[in-house]
Amino acid sequence: MNQLYSSLNEAGLIFKGDSDQGEADFILLETYEDGTTHSVDVDAFETLFGDVEESPTYEALSGSHTFKLGDTQYTMTADEMGYQKYFDQWKRQGII
């Protein structure tokens, strides 16, 4: 994932912010017309997509992912999780 994070950082999409656990790194996903933003903290992103940590390619990220939240295990596609549109944007921008 380090290469992905480096590419996101070069594109200006990684920033530091406050979370419930203190300062954390975030990935900027979207900026709306009113200036508000939608982002995900890196730890949450890694929980959802950690299964492709060794090779976070567009194809791998776009596929199906198995992750655990609390005591429940889930298997979902990037589209079902709402991330596919961001991966599509990153691909168009040459990030992935």
JOLINBEL-V894108 format. One record per residue. N is the residue number from 1. PHI is phi in whole degrees, 0 to 359 (NA if undefined). BURIAL is I if it has 9 or more other ideal C-beta (glycine too) atoms within 8 Angstrom, else O. Layout:
n=N phi=PHI burial=BURIAL
n=N phi=PHI burial=BURIAL
This chain:
n=1 phi=NA burial=O
n=2 phi=303 burial=O
n=3 phi=296 burial=O
n=4 phi=299 burial=I
n=5 phi=296 burial=I
n=6 phi=297 burial=O
n=7 phi=294 burial=I
n=8 phi=296 burial=I
n=9 phi=295 burial=I
n=10 phi=299 burial=O
n=11 phi=277 burial=O
n=12 phi=78 burial=O
n=13 phi=255 burial=I
n=14 phi=247 burial=I
n=15 phi=213 burial=O
n=16 phi=266 burial=O
n=17 phi=206 burial=I
n=18 phi=268 burial=O
n=19 phi=234 burial=O
n=20 phi=299 burial=O
n=21 phi=261 burial=O
n=22 phi=107 burial=O
n=23 phi=288 burial=O
n=24 phi=214 burial=I
n=25 phi=272 burial=I
n=26 phi=235 burial=I
n=27 phi=253 burial=I
n=28 phi=285 burial=I
n=29 phi=262 burial=O
n=30 phi=201 burial=O
n=31 phi=241 burial=O
n=32 phi=271 burial=O
n=33 phi=303 burial=O
n=34 phi=277 burial=O
n=35 phi=93 burial=O
n=36 phi=286 burial=O
n=37 phi=233 burial=I
n=38 phi=237 burial=O
n=39 phi=216 burial=I
n=40 phi=225 burial=O
n=41 phi=284 burial=I
n=42 phi=301 burial=I
n=43 phi=298 burial=O
n=44 phi=294 burial=O
n=45 phi=300 burial=I
n=46 phi=292 burial=I
n=47 phi=297 burial=I
n=48 phi=285 burial=I
n=49 phi=239 burial=I
n=50 phi=298 burial=O
n=51 phi=291 burial=O
n=52 phi=245 burial=I
n=53 phi=307 burial=O
n=54 phi=287 burial=O
n=55 phi=211 burial=O
n=56 phi=280 burial=I
n=57 phi=281 burial=O
n=58 phi=303 burial=I
n=59 phi=298 burial=O
n=60 phi=293 burial=I
n=61 phi=296 burial=I
n=62 phi=284 burial=I
n=63 phi=278 burial=I
n=64 phi=269 burial=O
n=65 phi=228 burial=I
n=66 phi=249 burial=O
n=67 phi=212 burial=I
n=68 phi=241 burial=O
n=69 phi=240 burial=O
n=70 phi=64 burial=O
n=71 phi=262 burial=O
n=72 phi=250 burial=O
n=73 phi=261 burial=O
n=74 phi=237 burial=O
n=75 phi=229 burial=O
n=76 phi=215 burial=O
n=77 phi=275 burial=I
n=78 phi=301 burial=I
n=79 phi=295 burial=O
n=80 phi=297 burial=O
n=81 phi=277 burial=I
n=82 phi=89 burial=O
n=83 phi=263 burial=I
n=84 phi=303 burial=I
n=85 phi=297 burial=O
n=86 phi=286 burial=I
n=87 phi=295 burial=I
n=88 phi=299 burial=O
n=89 phi=297 burial=O
n=90 phi=298 burial=I
n=91 phi=294 burial=I
n=92 phi=299 burial=O
n=93 phi=277 burial=O
n=94 phi=80 burial=O
n=95 phi=285 burial=I
n=96 phi=234 burial=I
